[in-house]
Amino acid sequence: MSDLTDEELERLGDVVRLQPTKNSELGERWGMDSGSDVHGYLEGHLKDYYYRDDNSLIRATAEAAELTGVEPGVVDDEDDPNAVPERITVPELHAQVFRVVADHDERSESVVSVLNKVREEFGVDPEAGDVRRALQSLRRKNVVEVIYRTVPTFKLAVPREEVEVVSEAEA
């Protein structure tokens, strides 16, 4: 049994679920104003249960996943950080973005194009910044790639059917 409080266990579960992630993503989820607040919390409360990978992304230890009972956000080959995961668990908006972004063999598209498709397909009205963050989070999970043209554009890095995407609401 751990000495972690209920809040610490819940937040550790977020780290497990959202990995690989960044301070900003956790800060948004936890209602913290800055990346340094998130870093301070991680170091002060969860130091033994997370690490930063070669790209400085936050990942949970195997012990953290065991302790929380949360399914890791990315199920992949830990020996190859660039491997395409078999399954990812993401916030609902990220799952919606994954479902509508251009497929791997289609022309990449802008954030605004993806935003409009999410609005049309799901009847929701997210901010462009939220869609951009979702695309970048999916890129860090190796399922979306960015193509730089006049503006950054995005498309799936792999065929859609090769990755099971589960929203946290469904998990």
C-alpha positions in Angstrom: 0.0 0.0 0.0 1.3 3.5 -0.8 1.5 6.6 1.4 -0.2 8.6 -1.4 -3.3 10.7 -0.7 -6.5 10.2 -2.7 -5.7 13.3 -4.7 -2.1 12.2 -5.4 -3.3 8.8 -6.6 -5.9 10.5 -8.8 -3.2 12.8 -10.3 -0.8 9.9 -10.7 -3.6 8.1 -12.6 -3.7 11.1 -14.9 0.0 10.8 -15.6 -0.4 7.1 -16.4 -3.4 7.7 -18.6 -2.0 10.7 -20.5 1.6 9.6 -21.0 3.6 10.7 -22.8 2.6 14.1 -21.7 3.8 17.6 -20.9 3.6 19.9 -17.9 1.0 22.1 -19.8 -1.3 19.1 -20.5 -1.3 18.1 -16.8 -1.6 21.7 -15.7 -4.7 22.2 -17.8 -6.2 19.0 -16.3 -5.3 19.9 -12.8 -6.2 23.6 -12.9 -2.6 24.8 -12.4 -1.5 28.1 -14.0 2.1 27.2 -15.0 4.4 24.4 -16.0 6.5 25.2 -13.0 3.5 24.6 -10.7 3.1 21.1 -12.3 6.8 20.4 -12.1 6.8 21.4 -8.4 3.8 19.1 -7.7 5.4 16.2 -9.5 8.7 16.6 -7.7 7.0 17.2 -4.3 4.4 14.5 -4.4 5.0 12.0 -7.2 8.8 12.0 -7.6 9.1 8.2 -7.3 6.4 7.4 -9.8 7.3 9.4 -13.0 10.3 10.1 -15.2 11.1 12.2 -18.2 12.0 10.3 -21.4 14.7 11.4 -23.9 12.3 14.0 -25.3 11.6 15.4 -21.9 8.0 14.0 -22.0 6.5 12.9 -18.7 6.0 9.1 -18.4 4.8 7.0 -15.4 6.8 4.2 -14.0 5.4 0.6 -14.1 4.9 0.9 -10.4 2.7 3.9 -10.9 0.4 2.0 -13.3 0.2 -0.9 -10.9 -0.5 1.3 -7.9 -3.3 3.3 -9.6 -4.8 0.4 -11.5 -5.1 2.7 -14.5 -4.5 1.4 -18.0 -1.5 3.2 -19.4 -2.4 5.8 -22.0 -0.1 4.4 -24.6 0.3 0.6 -25.0 3.4 0.2 -27.2 6.9 -1.2 -27.5 8.8 0.4 -24.7 12.1 -0.4 -26.4 11.3 1.9 -29.3 9.9 5.3 -28.3 9.0 6.0 -32.0 6.9 2.9 -32.3 3.2 3.3 -33.2 1.1 2.4 -30.2 -1.5 -0.3 -30.4 -3.9 1.6 -28.1 -4.1 5.1 -26.5 -6.4 6.6 -24.0 -7.0 10.3 -24.5 -9.4 13.0 -23.5 -12.7 13.1 -25.5 -11.6 16.0 -27.7 -8.4 14.2 -28.6 -10.4 11.1 -29.6 -12.7 13.3 -31.7 -9.7 14.9 -33.4 -8.2 11.5 -34.2 -11.5 10.3 -35.7 -11.7 13.3 -38.2 -8.1 14.3 -39.0 -6.9 13.4 -42.5 -5.9 9.8 -42.9 -2.3 8.8 -43.4 -2.7 8.6 -47.2 -4.6 11.9 -47.6 -3.3 15.4 -47.9 -2.5 16.9 -44.4 -4.8 19.7 -43.1 -4.6 22.8 -41.0 -5.8 23.1 -37.4 -8.8 25.2 -38.6 -9.8 22.5 -41.0 -9.7 19.9 -38.3 -11.6 22.2 -35.9 -14.3 22.7 -38.5 -14.6 18.9 -39.0 -14.8 18.3 -35.3 -17.6 21.0 -35.0 -19.5 19.4 -37.9 -19.1 15.8 -36.9 -19.7 16.0 -33.2 -21.7 19.2 -32.7 -19.2 20.7 -30.2 -17.5 24.0 -30.4 -13.9 23.7 -29.1 -11.4 26.5 -29.4 -8.7 26.3 -32.1 -6.0 26.2 -29.4 -7.6 23.2 -27.8 -7.6 21.4 -31.2 -4.0 22.4 -31.8 -3.0 21.0 -28.3 -5.0 17.8 -29.1 -3.1 17.4 -32.4 0.3 18.0 -30.7 -0.6 15.5 -28.0 -1.5 12.9 -30.6 1.8 13.7 -32.5 3.7 13.0 -29.3 2.0 9.6 -29.1 3.2 8.9 -32.6 -0.2 8.6 -34.2 -0.4 12.0 -36.0 2.4 13.6 -38.0 2.9 17.3 -38.8 3.7 18.5 -42.3 5.1 22.0 -42.5 3.7 24.0 -45.4 2.7 27.7 -45.1 1.3 26.7 -41.8 1.7 23.4 -39.9 -0.7 20.8 -41.2 -1.6 17.4 -39.8 -2.6 13.9 -40.8 -2.5 10.5 -39.3 0.9 8.9 -39.2 -0.6 5.4 -39.6 -3.8 3.9 -40.9 -6.7 4.8 -38.5 -7.6 1.1 -38.0 -4.1 0.3 -36.7 -4.6 2.2 -33.4 -7.4 1.8 -30.9 -8.2 5.2 -29.5 -10.3 5.2 -26.3 -11.6 8.4 -24.8 -11.3 8.8 -21.0 -15.1 8.9 -20.9 -15.2 5.4 -22.5 -12.3 4.0 -20.4 
